[in-house]
Amino acid sequence: MSTTAAATFLRLSKDVTLVVDGSLRTVGTLSSSVAGLLEEEEIVLGPHDRVDPDPGAPLAEGMEVQVDFAKEITVLLDGAQRV
């Protein structure tokens, strides 16, 4: 790797904290956006899942990205089951 390529890699590389359903880990990425990080980490979102910051947000060194997957629950209310 040339000196220029190494410098570019170091400039583009960033460590971010990824929190998925409460499980925290630090990951290194070259991605420039939250969506790119999720793709790199093979995290597929459903329609009711939440991501903070928004997937379109740019990534920065030291940033925290939180992913909470929606879970289906069943509630009994006055003897009637609701999903």
C-alpha positions as CSV (number, residue, x, y, z in Angstrom):
1,M,0.0,0.0,0.0
2,S,1.4,3.4,-1.0
3,T,1.8,6.2,1.6
4,T,-1.0,8.1,-0.1
5,A,-3.3,5.1,-0.1
6,A,-2.5,4.5,3.6
7,A,-3.2,8.1,4.5
8,T,-6.5,8.0,2.6
9,F,-7.5,4.8,4.4
10,L,-6.7,6.3,7.8
11,R,-8.7,9.4,6.9
12,L,-11.8,7.5,5.8
13,S,-11.6,4.9,8.5
14,K,-13.6,5.5,11.6
15,D,-14.5,3.7,14.8
16,V,-18.2,3.9,15.8
17,T,-20.2,2.3,18.6
18,L,-23.0,0.1,17.3
19,V,-25.8,-0.8,19.8
20,V,-28.2,-3.5,18.6
21,D,-31.0,-4.3,20.9
22,G,-28.9,-3.1,23.9
23,S,-25.8,-5.1,22.9
24,L,-22.9,-2.7,22.4
25,R,-19.8,-3.1,20.3
26,T,-17.2,-0.9,18.6
27,V,-16.8,-1.4,14.9
28,G,-14.4,0.0,12.3
29,T,-15.9,1.2,9.1
30,L,-15.0,3.0,5.9
31,S,-18.7,3.8,5.4
32,S,-19.8,7.4,5.1
33,S,-23.4,6.9,6.3
34,V,-25.4,5.0,8.9
35,A,-27.1,3.0,6.0
36,G,-23.7,2.0,4.7
37,L,-22.7,0.8,8.2
38,L,-25.9,-1.2,8.6
39,E,-25.2,-2.8,5.2
40,E,-21.6,-3.6,6.1
41,E,-22.8,-5.2,9.3
42,E,-25.5,-7.1,7.5
43,I,-28.3,-5.5,9.6
44,V,-31.6,-5.7,7.7
45,L,-34.3,-3.4,9.0
46,G,-38.0,-4.2,9.1
47,P,-40.8,-1.6,8.7
48,H,-41.2,-1.1,12.5
49,D,-37.5,-1.2,13.5
50,R,-35.8,2.0,14.8
51,V,-32.4,3.4,14.0
52,D,-30.9,6.5,15.6
53,P,-29.5,8.5,13.9
54,D,-31.5,8.2,10.7
55,P,-29.9,5.8,8.1
56,G,-29.3,8.8,5.8
57,A,-27.1,10.5,8.4
58,P,-23.4,10.8,7.9
59,L,-21.0,8.8,10.1
60,A,-18.4,10.4,12.2
61,E,-15.5,9.1,14.3
62,G,-16.8,8.1,17.8
63,M,-20.5,8.2,16.8
64,E,-23.0,5.9,18.4
65,V,-25.6,4.2,16.2
66,Q,-28.5,2.5,18.0
67,V,-30.7,-0.2,16.4
68,D,-33.8,-1.5,18.1
69,F,-35.7,-4.3,16.4
70,A,-39.5,-4.3,16.8
71,K,-40.9,-7.3,18.6
72,E,-44.5,-8.6,18.3
73,I,-46.3,-8.9,21.6
74,T,-49.6,-10.3,22.6
75,V,-51.7,-8.5,25.2
76,L,-54.7,-9.9,27.1
77,L,-57.1,-7.0,27.8
78,D,-60.4,-7.9,29.5
79,G,-60.0,-11.5,28.4
80,A,-59.5,-10.5,24.7
81,Q,-56.2,-11.3,23.0
82,R,-54.6,-8.5,21.0
83,V,-51.5,-8.6,18.9
